């Protein structure tokens, strides 16, 4: 499975490793993804999502229902 957050759409970014001699080689910065189960009371079911830790904090603050609704409006949700 790809390394993309299913709610926020965060994906790997590219950048450079820079040595002391200022040599630059390509590298990737991966999002901190965690597999987490969420209960959706409206649909009365559990769903397993791959979400970034920053999105997890947003879910804890606002609730899974609100976050999913907003993500679907923006078109970033892969659920």
mmJSON file of the N, C-alpha and C atoms, coordinates in Angstrom:
{"data_MODEL":{"atom_site":{
"group_PDB":["ATOM","ATOM","ATOM","ATOM","ATOM","ATOM","ATOM","ATOM","ATOM","ATOM","ATOM","ATOM","ATOM","ATOM","ATOM","ATOM","ATOM","ATOM","ATOM","ATOM","ATOM","ATOM","ATOM","ATOM","ATOM","ATOM","ATOM","ATOM","ATOM","ATOM","ATOM","ATOM","ATOM","ATOM","ATOM","ATOM","ATOM","ATOM","ATOM","ATOM","ATOM","ATOM","ATOM","ATOM","ATOM","ATOM","ATOM","ATOM","ATOM","ATOM","ATOM","ATOM","ATOM","ATOM","ATOM","ATOM","ATOM","ATOM","ATOM","ATOM","ATOM","ATOM","ATOM","ATOM","ATOM","ATOM","ATOM","ATOM","ATOM","ATOM","ATOM","ATOM","ATOM","ATOM","ATOM","ATOM","ATOM","ATOM","ATOM","ATOM","ATOM","ATOM","ATOM","ATOM","ATOM","ATOM","ATOM","ATOM","ATOM","ATOM","ATOM","ATOM","ATOM","ATOM","ATOM","ATOM","ATOM","ATOM","ATOM","ATOM","ATOM","ATOM","ATOM","ATOM","ATOM","ATOM","ATOM","ATOM","ATOM","ATOM","ATOM","ATOM","ATOM","ATOM","ATOM","ATOM","ATOM","ATOM","ATOM","ATOM","ATOM","ATOM","ATOM","ATOM","ATOM","ATOM","ATOM","ATOM","ATOM","ATOM","ATOM","ATOM","ATOM","ATOM","ATOM","ATOM","ATOM","ATOM","ATOM","ATOM","ATOM","ATOM","ATOM","ATOM","ATOM","ATOM","ATOM","ATOM","ATOM","ATOM","ATOM","ATOM","ATOM","ATOM","ATOM","ATOM","ATOM","ATOM","ATOM","ATOM","ATOM","ATOM","ATOM","ATOM","ATOM","ATOM","ATOM","ATOM","ATOM","ATOM","ATOM","ATOM","ATOM","ATOM","ATOM","ATOM","ATOM","ATOM","ATOM","ATOM","ATOM","ATOM","ATOM","ATOM","ATOM","ATOM","ATOM","ATOM","ATOM","ATOM","ATOM","ATOM","ATOM","ATOM","ATOM","ATOM","ATOM","ATOM","ATOM","ATOM","ATOM","ATOM","ATOM","ATOM","ATOM","ATOM","ATOM","ATOM","ATOM","ATOM","ATOM","ATOM","ATOM","ATOM","ATOM","ATOM","ATOM","ATOM","ATOM","ATOM","ATOM","ATOM","ATOM","ATOM","ATOM","ATOM","ATOM","ATOM","ATOM","ATOM","ATOM","ATOM","ATOM","ATOM","ATOM","ATOM","ATOM"],
"id":[1,2,3,4,5,6,7,8,9,10,11,12,13,14,15,16,17,18,19,20,21,22,23,24,25,26,27,28,29,30,31,32,33,34,35,36,37,38,39,40,41,42,43,44,45,46,47,48,49,50,51,52,53,54,55,56,57,58,59,60,61,62,63,64,65,66,67,68,69,70,71,72,73,74,75,76,77,78,79,80,81,82,83,84,85,86,87,88,89,90,91,92,93,94,95,96,97,98,99,100,101,102,103,104,105,106,107,108,109,110,111,112,113,114,115,116,117,118,119,120,121,122,123,124,125,126,127,128,129,130,131,132,133,134,135,136,137,138,139,140,141,142,143,144,145,146,147,148,149,150,151,152,153,154,155,156,157,158,159,160,161,162,163,164,165,166,167,168,169,170,171,172,173,174,175,176,177,178,179,180,181,182,183,184,185,186,187,188,189,190,191,192,193,194,195,196,197,198,199,200,201,202,203,204,205,206,207,208,209,210,211,212,213,214,215,216,217,218,219,220,221,222,223,224,225,226,227,228,229,230,231,232,233,234,235,236,237],
"type_symbol":["N","C","C","N","C","C","N","C","C","N","C","C","N","C","C","N","C","C","N","C","C","N","C","C","N","C","C","N","C","C","N","C","C","N","C","C","N","C","C","N","C","C","N","C","C","N","C","C","N","C","C","N","C","C","N","C","C","N","C","C","N","C","C","N","C","C","N","C","C","N","C","C","N","C","C","N","C","C","N","C","C","N","C","C","N","C","C","N","C","C","N","C","C","N","C","C","N","C","C","N","C","C","N","C","C","N","C","C","N","C","C","N","C","C","N","C","C","N","C","C","N","C","C","N","C","C","N","C","C","N","C","C","N","C","C","N","C","C","N","C","C","N","C","C","N","C","C","N","C","C","N","C","C","N","C","C","N","C","C","N","C","C","N","C","C","N","C","C","N","C","C","N","C","C","N","C","C","N","C","C","N","C","C","N","C","C","N","C","C","N","C","C","N","C","C","N","C","C","N","C","C","N","C","C","N","C","C","N","C","C","N","C","C","N","C","C","N","C","C","N","C","C","N","C","C","N","C","C","N","C","C","N","C","C","N","C","C"],
"label_atom_id":["N","CA","C","N","CA","C","N","CA","C","N","CA","C","N","CA","C","N","CA","C","N","CA","C","N","CA","C","N","CA","C","N","CA","C","N","CA","C","N","CA","C","N","CA","C","N","CA","C","N","CA","C","N","CA","C","N","CA","C","N","CA","C","N","CA","C","N","CA","C","N","CA","C","N","CA","C","N","CA","C","N","CA","C","N","CA","C","N","CA","C","N","CA","C","N","CA","C","N","CA","C","N","CA","C","N","CA","C","N","CA","C","N","CA","C","N","CA","C","N","CA","C","N","CA","C","N","CA","C","N","CA","C","N","CA","C","N","CA","C","N","CA","C","N","CA","C","N","CA","C","N","CA","C","N","CA","C","N","CA","C","N","CA","C","N","CA","C","N","CA","C","N","CA","C","N","CA","C","N","CA","C","N","CA","C","N","CA","C","N","CA","C","N","CA","C","N","CA","C","N","CA","C","N","CA","C","N","CA","C","N","CA","C","N","CA","C","N","CA","C","N","CA","C","N","CA","C","N","CA","C","N","CA","C","N","CA","C","N","CA","C","N","CA","C","N","CA","C","N","CA","C","N","CA","C","N","CA","C","N","CA","C","N","CA","C","N","CA","C","N","CA","C","N","CA","C"],
"label_alt_id":[null,null,null,null,null,null,null,null,null,null,null,null,null,null,null,null,null,null,null,null,null,null,null,null,null,null,null,null,null,null,null,null,null,null,null,null,null,null,null,null,null,null,null,null,null,null,null,null,null,null,null,null,null,null,null,null,null,null,null,null,null,null,null,null,null,null,null,null,null,null,null,null,null,null,null,null,null,null,null,null,null,null,null,null,null,null,null,null,null,null,null,null,null,null,null,null,null,null,null,null,null,null,null,null,null,null,null,null,null,null,null,null,null,null,null,null,null,null,null,null,null,null,null,null,null,null,null,null,null,null,null,null,null,null,null,null,null,null,null,null,null,null,null,null,null,null,null,null,null,null,null,null,null,null,null,null,null,null,null,null,null,null,null,null,null,null,null,null,null,null,null,null,null,null,null,null,null,null,null,null,null,null,null,null,null,null,null,null,null,null,null,null,null,null,null,null,null,null,null,null,null,null,null,null,null,null,null,null,null,null,null,null,null,null,null,null,null,null,null,null,null,null,null,null,null,null,null,null,null,null,null,null,null,null,null,null,null],
"label_comp_id":["UNK","UNK","UNK","UNK","UNK","UNK","UNK","UNK","UNK","UNK","UNK","UNK","UNK","UNK","UNK","UNK","UNK","UNK","UNK","UNK","UNK","UNK","UNK","UNK","UNK","UNK","UNK","UNK","UNK","UNK","UNK","UNK","UNK","UNK","UNK","UNK","UNK","UNK","UNK","UNK","UNK","UNK","UNK","UNK","UNK","UNK","UNK","UNK","UNK","UNK","UNK","UNK","UNK","UNK","UNK","UNK","UNK","UNK","UNK","UNK","UNK","UNK","UNK","UNK","UNK","UNK","UNK","UNK","UNK","UNK","UNK","UNK","UNK","UNK","UNK","UNK","UNK","UNK","UNK","UNK","UNK","UNK","UNK","UNK","UNK","UNK","UNK","UNK","UNK","UNK","UNK","UNK","UNK","UNK","UNK","UNK","UNK","UNK","UNK","UNK","UNK","UNK","UNK","UNK","UNK","UNK","UNK","UNK","UNK","UNK","UNK","UNK","UNK","UNK","UNK","UNK","UNK","UNK","UNK","UNK","UNK","UNK","UNK","UNK","UNK","UNK","UNK","UNK","UNK","UNK","UNK","UNK","UNK","UNK","UNK","UNK","UNK","UNK","UNK","UNK","UNK","UNK","UNK","UNK","UNK","UNK","UNK","UNK","UNK","UNK","UNK","UNK","UNK","UNK","UNK","UNK","UNK","UNK","UNK","UNK","UNK","UNK","UNK","UNK","UNK","UNK","UNK","UNK","UNK","UNK","UNK","UNK","UNK","UNK","UNK","UNK","UNK","UNK","UNK","UNK","UNK","UNK","UNK","UNK","UNK","UNK","UNK","UNK","UNK","UNK","UNK","UNK","UNK","UNK","UNK","UNK","UNK","UNK","UNK","UNK","UNK","UNK","UNK","UNK","UNK","UNK","UNK","UNK","UNK","UNK","UNK","UNK","UNK","UNK","UNK","UNK","UNK","UNK","UNK","UNK","UNK","UNK","UNK","UNK","UNK","UNK","UNK","UNK","UNK","UNK","UNK","UNK","UNK","UNK","UNK","UNK","UNK"],
"label_asym_id":["A","A","A","A","A","A","A","A","A","A","A","A","A","A","A","A","A","A","A","A","A","A","A","A","A","A","A","A","A","A","A","A","A","A","A","A","A","A","A","A","A","A","A","A","A","A","A","A","A","A","A","A","A","A","A","A","A","A","A","A","A","A","A","A","A","A","A","A","A","A","A","A","A","A","A","A","A","A","A","A","A","A","A","A","A","A","A","A","A","A","A","A","A","A","A","A","A","A","A","A","A","A","A","A","A","A","A","A","A","A","A","A","A","A","A","A","A","A","A","A","A","A","A","A","A","A","A","A","A","A","A","A","A","A","A","A","A","A","A","A","A","A","A","A","A","A","A","A","A","A","A","A","A","A","A","A","A","A","A","A","A","A","A","A","A","A","A","A","A","A","A","A","A","A","A","A","A","A","A","A","A","A","A","A","A","A","A","A","A","A","A","A","A","A","A","A","A","A","A","A","A","A","A","A","A","A","A","A","A","A","A","A","A","A","A","A","A","A","A","A","A","A","A","A","A","A","A","A","A","A","A","A","A","A","A","A","A"],
"label_entity_id":["1","1","1","1","1","1","1","1","1","1","1","1","1","1","1","1","1","1","1","1","1","1","1","1","1","1","1","1","1","1","1","1","1","1","1","1","1","1","1","1","1","1","1","1","1","1","1","1","1","1","1","1","1","1","1","1","1","1","1","1","1","1","1","1","1","1","1","1","1","1","1","1","1","1","1","1","1","1","1","1","1","1","1","1","1","1","1","1","1","1","1","1","1","1","1","1","1","1","1","1","1","1","1","1","1","1","1","1","1","1","1","1","1","1","1","1","1","1","1","1","1","1","1","1","1","1","1","1","1","1","1","1","1","1","1","1","1","1","1","1","1","1","1","1","1","1","1","1","1","1","1","1","1","1","1","1","1","1","1","1","1","1","1","1","1","1","1","1","1","1","1","1","1","1","1","1","1","1","1","1","1","1","1","1","1","1","1","1","1","1","1","1","1","1","1","1","1","1","1","1","1","1","1","1","1","1","1","1","1","1","1","1","1","1","1","1","1","1","1","1","1","1","1","1","1","1","1","1","1","1","1","1","1","1","1","1","1"],
"label_seq_id":[1,1,1,2,2,2,3,3,3,4,4,4,5,5,5,6,6,6,7,7,7,8,8,8,9,9,9,10,10,10,11,11,11,12,12,12,13,13,13,14,14,14,15,15,15,16,16,16,17,17,17,18,18,18,19,19,19,20,20,20,21,21,21,22,22,22,23,23,23,24,24,24,25,25,25,26,26,26,27,27,27,28,28,28,29,29,29,30,30,30,31,31,31,32,32,32,33,33,33,34,34,34,35,35,35,36,36,36,37,37,37,38,38,38,39,39,39,40,40,40,41,41,41,42,42,42,43,43,43,44,44,44,45,45,45,46,46,46,47,47,47,48,48,48,49,49,49,50,50,50,51,51,51,52,52,52,53,53,53,54,54,54,55,55,55,56,56,56,57,57,57,58,58,58,59,59,59,60,60,60,61,61,61,62,62,62,63,63,63,64,64,64,65,65,65,66,66,66,67,67,67,68,68,68,69,69,69,70,70,70,71,71,71,72,72,72,73,73,73,74,74,74,75,75,75,76,76,76,77,77,77,78,78,78,79,79,79],
"pdbx_PDB_ins_code":[null,null,null,null,null,null,null,null,null,null,null,null,null,null,null,null,null,null,null,null,null,null,null,null,null,null,null,null,null,null,null,null,null,null,null,null,null,null,null,null,null,null,null,null,null,null,null,null,null,null,null,null,null,null,null,null,null,null,null,null,null,null,null,null,null,null,null,null,null,null,null,null,null,null,null,null,null,null,null,null,null,null,null,null,null,null,null,null,null,null,null,null,null,null,null,null,null,null,null,null,null,null,null,null,null,null,null,null,null,null,null,null,null,null,null,null,null,null,null,null,null,null,null,null,null,null,null,null,null,null,null,null,null,null,null,null,null,null,null,null,null,null,null,null,null,null,null,null,null,null,null,null,null,null,null,null,null,null,null,null,null,null,null,null,null,null,null,null,null,null,null,null,null,null,null,null,null,null,null,null,null,null,null,null,null,null,null,null,null,null,null,null,null,null,null,null,null,null,null,null,null,null,null,null,null,null,null,null,null,null,null,null,null,null,null,null,null,null,null,null,null,null,null,null,null,null,null,null,null,null,null,null,null,null,null,null,null],
"Cartn_x":[0.838,0.0,0.883,0.389,1.188,1.301,2.312,2.556,1.855,0.505,-0.319,-1.361,-1.539,-2.567,-3.934,-4.829,-6.126,-7.102,-6.787,-7.683,-7.103,-5.866,-5.285,-4.631,-4.277,-3.635,-2.142,-1.558,-0.113,0.608,1.668,2.438,3.91,4.798,6.226,6.643,7.564,8.126,9.583,10.122,11.522,12.362,13.629,14.556,15.972,16.9,18.306,18.93,19.833,20.781,21.935,22.379,23.492,24.625,25.789,26.942,27.712,28.727,29.581,30.317,30.563,31.24,30.239,28.988,27.906,27.532,27.799,27.317,25.84,25.079,23.638,23.211,22.497,21.922,20.448,19.643,18.197,17.793,16.749,16.162,14.678,13.961,12.529,12.218,11.262,10.721,9.347,9.213,7.958,7.077,5.752,4.866,4.835,4.586,4.524,3.13,2.977,1.671,1.489,0.278,-0.092,-1.4,-1.52,-2.781,-3.639,-4.87,-5.722,-7.161,-7.836,-9.248,-10.103,-11.135,-12.066,-13.481,-14.29,-15.693,-16.528,-17.354,-18.264,-19.674,-20.154,-21.469,-22.625,-22.51,-23.594,-23.8,-22.684,-22.756,-22.704,-22.501,-22.439,-21.429,-20.204,-19.163,-17.782,-16.795,-15.4,-14.712,-13.835,-13.022,-11.56,-10.67,-9.24,-8.667,-7.982,-7.417,-5.929,-5.21,-3.805,-3.761,-3.472,-3.486,-2.159,-1.813,-0.605,-0.878,0.188,0.017,-0.567,-0.269,-0.859,-2.367,-2.801,-4.231,-4.888,-4.164,-4.67,-4.959,-4.088,-4.314,-5.565,-5.767,-6.957,-8.217,-8.151,-9.294,-9.605,-8.574,-8.785,-9.425,-9.091,-9.611,-11.046,-11.298,-12.588,-13.55,-13.042,-13.887,-13.79,-13.911,-13.741,-14.817,-16.045,-17.142,-16.901,-16.514,-16.265,-15.092,-14.023,-12.821,-13.106,-13.826,-14.175,-15.071,-16.019,-16.934,-16.153,-15.228,-14.427,-13.509,-12.904,-11.998,-12.75,-13.981,-14.774,-15.169,-15.454,-15.775,-14.582,-13.37,-12.163,-11.688,-12.18,-11.784,-10.46,-9.972,-8.709,-8.901,-10.095,-10.326,-10.301,-9.564,-9.522,-10.472,-11.33,-12.27,-13.633],
"Cartn_y":[-1.186,0.0,1.249,2.293,3.509,4.242,5.082,5.827,7.171,7.117,8.317,8.278,9.394,9.504,9.478,8.633,8.461,9.595,10.464,11.587,12.901,13.203,14.495,14.47,13.268,13.178,13.446,13.513,13.725,12.575,12.893,11.887,12.206,11.271,11.541,12.758,13.531,14.689,14.396,15.01,14.771,15.961,15.673,16.715,16.229,16.84,16.488,16.115,15.12,14.904,15.841,16.601,17.525,17.122,16.8,16.38,17.598,17.332,18.417,19.091,18.323,18.884,19.551,19.669,20.3,19.521,18.181,17.33,17.067,17.06,16.859,15.595,14.714,13.519,13.48,12.934,12.915,11.984,12.362,11.545,11.83,11.053,11.264,11.486,12.364,12.596,11.927,10.891,10.15,10.673,10.701,11.097,10.005,10.383,9.445,8.818,7.696,7.052,5.947,5.859,4.833,4.208,2.883,2.207,2.304,2.763,2.993,2.636,2.005,1.676,2.767,3.174,4.196,3.641,4.013,3.62,4.767,4.472,5.469,5.186,5.982,5.7,5.858,6.771,6.974,5.732,5.085,3.904,2.617,2.746,1.623,0.57,1.032,0.089,0.64,-0.251,0.096,0.187,1.164,1.278,1.393,0.797,0.893,1.865,2.887,3.915,4.055,4.427,4.79,6.304,6.843,8.287,8.776,10.003,10.607,11.009,11.155,11.468,12.862,13.778,15.115,15.06,14.198,14.017,13.337,12.429,11.752,12.749,13.738,14.796,15.601,15.879,16.618,15.806,14.486,13.61,13.601,13.538,13.566,14.869,15.952,17.267,17.476,17.157,17.49,16.312,15.081,13.897,13.375,12.046,11.396,11.818,12.012,12.376,13.733,14.701,16.062,16.09,15.363,15.358,14.689,13.569,12.886,13.754,14.433,15.304,16.415,17.051,18.13,17.614,16.43,15.856,15.492,15.001,14.662,15.906,17.006,18.281,18.789,18.649,19.134,18.154,16.925,15.939,15.255,15.333,14.687,13.304,12.99,11.702,10.577,9.521,8.339,7.27,7.646,6.688,6.879],
"Cartn_z":[0.0,0.0,0.0,-0.622,-0.739,0.583,0.693,1.934,1.861,1.863,1.767,2.87,3.557,4.59,3.912,4.409,3.759,4.042,4.972,5.266,4.759,5.144,4.767,3.393,2.902,1.599,1.637,2.844,2.946,2.271,1.519,0.806,0.918,0.523,0.631,-0.183,0.376,-0.316,-0.596,-1.622,-1.946,-1.518,-1.272,-0.862,-1.067,-0.372,-0.517,0.813,0.77,1.856,1.564,2.54,2.325,3.261,2.686,3.478,3.969,4.803,5.288,4.135,3.065,1.89,0.939,1.408,0.654,-0.608,-0.61,-1.703,-1.464,-2.533,-2.41,-3.144,-2.433,-3.039,-2.679,-3.559,-3.363,-2.226,-1.517,-0.468,-0.398,0.406,0.586,2.049,2.305,3.636,3.665,4.488,4.552,5.685,5.478,6.573,7.632,8.872,9.985,10.002,9.295,9.158,10.18,10.71,11.67,11.223,11.404,11.132,12.386,12.241,13.413,13.066,14.021,13.846,14.473,13.746,14.238,14.171,15.155,15.165,14.631,13.624,13.057,13.572,14.537,15.127,14.137,13.168,12.204,11.334,10.957,10.106,10.929,12.249,13.177,12.72,12.376,11.974,12.295,12.312,12.523,11.174,11.012,9.801,10.215,9.428,9.66,8.647,9.147,8.277,8.524,7.473,7.592,7.668,8.844,9.026,9.58,9.243,9.796,11.239,12.014,13.431,13.625,12.722,12.842,12.594,11.678,11.43,12.626,13.262,14.451,15.567,15.723,16.721,16.38,15.099,14.665,14.944,14.709,14.984,16.478,17.312,18.77,19.214,18.533,18.911,18.426,17.142,16.523,16.384,16.439,16.252,14.831,14.694,13.391,12.398,12.873,11.983,11.334,12.141,11.646,10.674,11.001,10.164,8.821,8.832,7.581,6.704,7.335,6.588,5.884,6.612,6.038,4.925,5.135,4.132,2.853,3.007,1.812,1.035,1.752,1.082,0.278,0.855,0.186,-0.89,-0.851,-1.844,-1.545,-0.301,0.035,0.625,1.097,1.749,0.726,1.049,0.186,0.67,1.642,2.242,1.632],
"occupancy":[1.0,1.0,1.0,1.0,1.0,1.0,1.0,1.0,1.0,1.0,1.0,1.0,1.0,1.0,1.0,1.0,1.0,1.0,1.0,1.0,1.0,1.0,1.0,1.0,1.0,1.0,1.0,1.0,1.0,1.0,1.0,1.0,1.0,1.0,1.0,1.0,1.0,1.0,1.0,1.0,1.0,1.0,1.0,1.0,1.0,1.0,1.0,1.0,1.0,1.0,1.0,1.0,1.0,1.0,1.0,1.0,1.0,1.0,1.0,1.0,1.0,1.0,1.0,1.0,1.0,1.0,1.0,1.0,1.0,1.0,1.0,1.0,1.0,1.0,1.0,1.0,1.0,1.0,1.0,1.0,1.0,1.0,1.0,1.0,1.0,1.0,1.0,1.0,1.0,1.0,1.0,1.0,1.0,1.0,1.0,1.0,1.0,1.0,1.0,1.0,1.0,1.0,1.0,1.0,1.0,1.0,1.0,1.0,1.0,1.0,1.0,1.0,1.0,1.0,1.0,1.0,1.0,1.0,1.0,1.0,1.0,1.0,1.0,1.0,1.0,1.0,1.0,1.0,1.0,1.0,1.0,1.0,1.0,1.0,1.0,1.0,1.0,1.0,1.0,1.0,1.0,1.0,1.0,1.0,1.0,1.0,1.0,1.0,1.0,1.0,1.0,1.0,1.0,1.0,1.0,1.0,1.0,1.0,1.0,1.0,1.0,1.0,1.0,1.0,1.0,1.0,1.0,1.0,1.0,1.0,1.0,1.0,1.0,1.0,1.0,1.0,1.0,1.0,1.0,1.0,1.0,1.0,1.0,1.0,1.0,1.0,1.0,1.0,1.0,1.0,1.0,1.0,1.0,1.0,1.0,1.0,1.0,1.0,1.0,1.0,1.0,1.0,1.0,1.0,1.0,1.0,1.0,1.0,1.0,1.0,1.0,1.0,1.0,1.0,1.0,1.0,1.0,1.0,1.0,1.0,1.0,1.0,1.0,1.0,1.0,1.0,1.0,1.0,1.0,1.0,1.0,1.0,1.0,1.0,1.0,1.0,1.0],
"B_iso_or_equiv":[0.0,0.0,0.0,0.0,0.0,0.0,0.0,0.0,0.0,0.0,0.0,0.0,0.0,0.0,0.0,0.0,0.0,0.0,0.0,0.0,0.0,0.0,0.0,0.0,0.0,0.0,0.0,0.0,0.0,0.0,0.0,0.0,0.0,0.0,0.0,0.0,0.0,0.0,0.0,0.0,0.0,0.0,0.0,0.0,0.0,0.0,0.0,0.0,0.0,0.0,0.0,0.0,0.0,0.0,0.0,0.0,0.0,0.0,0.0,0.0,0.0,0.0,0.0,0.0,0.0,0.0,0.0,0.0,0.0,0.0,0.0,0.0,0.0,0.0,0.0,0.0,0.0,0.0,0.0,0.0,0.0,0.0,0.0,0.0,0.0,0.0,0.0,0.0,0.0,0.0,0.0,0.0,0.0,0.0,0.0,0.0,0.0,0.0,0.0,0.0,0.0,0.0,0.0,0.0,0.0,0.0,0.0,0.0,0.0,0.0,0.0,0.0,0.0,0.0,0.0,0.0,0.0,0.0,0.0,0.0,0.0,0.0,0.0,0.0,0.0,0.0,0.0,0.0,0.0,0.0,0.0,0.0,0.0,0.0,0.0,0.0,0.0,0.0,0.0,0.0,0.0,0.0,0.0,0.0,0.0,0.0,0.0,0.0,0.0,0.0,0.0,0.0,0.0,0.0,0.0,0.0,0.0,0.0,0.0,0.0,0.0,0.0,0.0,0.0,0.0,0.0,0.0,0.0,0.0,0.0,0.0,0.0,0.0,0.0,0.0,0.0,0.0,0.0,0.0,0.0,0.0,0.0,0.0,0.0,0.0,0.0,0.0,0.0,0.0,0.0,0.0,0.0,0.0,0.0,0.0,0.0,0.0,0.0,0.0,0.0,0.0,0.0,0.0,0.0,0.0,0.0,0.0,0.0,0.0,0.0,0.0,0.0,0.0,0.0,0.0,0.0,0.0,0.0,0.0,0.0,0.0,0.0,0.0,0.0,0.0,0.0,0.0,0.0,0.0,0.0,0.0,0.0,0.0,0.0,0.0,0.0,0.0],
"pdbx_formal_charge":[null,null,null,null,null,null,null,null,null,null,null,null,null,null,null,null,null,null,null,null,null,null,null,null,null,null,null,null,null,null,null,null,null,null,null,null,null,null,null,null,null,null,null,null,null,null,null,null,null,null,null,null,null,null,null,null,null,null,null,null,null,null,null,null,null,null,null,null,null,null,null,null,null,null,null,null,null,null,null,null,null,null,null,null,null,null,null,null,null,null,null,null,null,null,null,null,null,null,null,null,null,null,null,null,null,null,null,null,null,null,null,null,null,null,null,null,null,null,null,null,null,null,null,null,null,null,null,null,null,null,null,null,null,null,null,null,null,null,null,null,null,null,null,null,null,null,null,null,null,null,null,null,null,null,null,null,null,null,null,null,null,null,null,null,null,null,null,null,null,null,null,null,null,null,null,null,null,null,null,null,null,null,null,null,null,null,null,null,null,null,null,null,null,null,null,null,null,null,null,null,null,null,null,null,null,null,null,null,null,null,null,null,null,null,null,null,null,null,null,null,null,null,null,null,null,null,null,null,null,null,null,null,null,null,null,null,null],
"auth_seq_id":[1,1,1,2,2,2,3,3,3,4,4,4,5,5,5,6,6,6,7,7,7,8,8,8,9,9,9,10,10,10,11,11,11,12,12,12,13,13,13,14,14,14,15,15,15,16,16,16,17,17,17,18,18,18,19,19,19,20,20,20,21,21,21,22,22,22,23,23,23,24,24,24,25,25,25,26,26,26,27,27,27,28,28,28,29,29,29,30,30,30,31,31,31,32,32,32,33,33,33,34,34,34,35,35,35,36,36,36,37,37,37,38,38,38,39,39,39,40,40,40,41,41,41,42,42,42,43,43,43,44,44,44,45,45,45,46,46,46,47,47,47,48,48,48,49,49,49,50,50,50,51,51,51,52,52,52,53,53,53,54,54,54,55,55,55,56,56,56,57,57,57,58,58,58,59,59,59,60,60,60,61,61,61,62,62,62,63,63,63,64,64,64,65,65,65,66,66,66,67,67,67,68,68,68,69,69,69,70,70,70,71,71,71,72,72,72,73,73,73,74,74,74,75,75,75,76,76,76,77,77,77,78,78,78,79,79,79],
"auth_comp_id":["UNK","UNK","UNK","UNK","UNK","UNK","UNK","UNK","UNK","UNK","UNK","UNK","UNK","UNK","UNK","UNK","UNK","UNK","UNK","UNK","UNK","UNK","UNK","UNK","UNK","UNK","UNK","UNK","UNK","UNK","UNK","UNK","UNK","UNK","UNK","UNK","UNK","UNK","UNK","UNK","UNK","UNK","UNK","UNK","UNK","UNK","UNK","UNK","UNK","UNK","UNK","UNK","UNK","UNK","UNK","UNK","UNK","UNK","UNK","UNK","UNK","UNK","UNK","UNK","UNK","UNK","UNK","UNK","UNK","UNK","UNK","UNK","UNK","UNK","UNK","UNK","UNK","UNK","UNK","UNK","UNK","UNK","UNK","UNK","UNK","UNK","UNK","UNK","UNK","UNK","UNK","UNK","UNK","UNK","UNK","UNK","UNK","UNK","UNK","UNK","UNK","UNK","UNK","UNK","UNK","UNK","UNK","UNK","UNK","UNK","UNK","UNK","UNK","UNK","UNK","UNK","UNK","UNK","UNK","UNK","UNK","UNK","UNK","UNK","UNK","UNK","UNK","UNK","UNK","UNK","UNK","UNK","UNK","UNK","UNK","UNK","UNK","UNK","UNK","UNK","UNK","UNK","UNK","UNK","UNK","UNK","UNK","UNK","UNK","UNK","UNK","UNK","UNK","UNK","UNK","UNK","UNK","UNK","UNK","UNK","UNK","UNK","UNK","UNK","UNK","UNK","UNK","UNK","UNK","UNK","UNK","UNK","UNK","UNK","UNK","UNK","UNK","UNK","UNK","UNK","UNK","UNK","UNK","UNK","UNK","UNK","UNK","UNK","UNK","UNK","UNK","UNK","UNK","UNK","UNK","UNK","UNK","UNK","UNK","UNK","UNK","UNK","UNK","UNK","UNK","UNK","UNK","UNK","UNK","UNK","UNK","UNK","UNK","UNK","UNK","UNK","UNK","UNK","UNK","UNK","UNK","UNK","UNK","UNK","UNK","UNK","UNK","UNK","UNK","UNK","UNK","UNK","UNK","UNK","UNK","UNK","UNK"],
"auth_asym_id":["A","A","A","A","A","A","A","A","A","A","A","A","A","A","A","A","A","A","A","A","A","A","A","A","A","A","A","A","A","A","A","A","A","A","A","A","A","A","A","A","A","A","A","A","A","A","A","A","A","A","A","A","A","A","A","A","A","A","A","A","A","A","A","A","A","A","A","A","A","A","A","A","A","A","A","A","A","A","A","A","A","A","A","A","A","A","A","A","A","A","A","A","A","A","A","A","A","A","A","A","A","A","A","A","A","A","A","A","A","A","A","A","A","A","A","A","A","A","A","A","A","A","A","A","A","A","A","A","A","A","A","A","A","A","A","A","A","A","A","A","A","A","A","A","A","A","A","A","A","A","A","A","A","A","A","A","A","A","A","A","A","A","A","A","A","A","A","A","A","A","A","A","A","A","A","A","A","A","A","A","A","A","A","A","A","A","A","A","A","A","A","A","A","A","A","A","A","A","A","A","A","A","A","A","A","A","A","A","A","A","A","A","A","A","A","A","A","A","A","A","A","A","A","A","A","A","A","A","A","A","A","A","A","A","A","A","A"],
"auth_atom_id":["N","CA","C","N","CA","C","N","CA","C","N","CA","C","N","CA","C","N","CA","C","N","CA","C","N","CA","C","N","CA","C","N","CA","C","N","CA","C","N","CA","C","N","CA","C","N","CA","C","N","CA","C","N","CA","C","N","CA","C","N","CA","C","N","CA","C","N","CA","C","N","CA","C","N","CA","C","N","CA","C","N","CA","C","N","CA","C","N","CA","C","N","CA","C","N","CA","C","N","CA","C","N","CA","C","N","CA","C","N","CA","C","N","CA","C","N","CA","C","N","CA","C","N","CA","C","N","CA","C","N","CA","C","N","CA","C","N","CA","C","N","CA","C","N","CA","C","N","CA","C","N","CA","C","N","CA","C","N","CA","C","N","CA","C","N","CA","C","N","CA","C","N","CA","C","N","CA","C","N","CA","C","N","CA","C","N","CA","C","N","CA","C","N","CA","C","N","CA","C","N","CA","C","N","CA","C","N","CA","C","N","CA","C","N","CA","C","N","CA","C","N","CA","C","N","CA","C","N","CA","C","N","CA","C","N","CA","C","N","CA","C","N","CA","C","N","CA","C","N","CA","C","N","CA","C","N","CA","C","N","CA","C","N","CA","C","N","CA","C","N","CA","C","N","CA","C"],
"pdbx_PDB_model_num":[1,1,1,1,1,1,1,1,1,1,1,1,1,1,1,1,1,1,1,1,1,1,1,1,1,1,1,1,1,1,1,1,1,1,1,1,1,1,1,1,1,1,1,1,1,1,1,1,1,1,1,1,1,1,1,1,1,1,1,1,1,1,1,1,1,1,1,1,1,1,1,1,1,1,1,1,1,1,1,1,1,1,1,1,1,1,1,1,1,1,1,1,1,1,1,1,1,1,1,1,1,1,1,1,1,1,1,1,1,1,1,1,1,1,1,1,1,1,1,1,1,1,1,1,1,1,1,1,1,1,1,1,1,1,1,1,1,1,1,1,1,1,1,1,1,1,1,1,1,1,1,1,1,1,1,1,1,1,1,1,1,1,1,1,1,1,1,1,1,1,1,1,1,1,1,1,1,1,1,1,1,1,1,1,1,1,1,1,1,1,1,1,1,1,1,1,1,1,1,1,1,1,1,1,1,1,1,1,1,1,1,1,1,1,1,1,1,1,1,1,1,1,1,1,1,1,1,1,1,1,1,1,1,1,1,1,1]
}}}
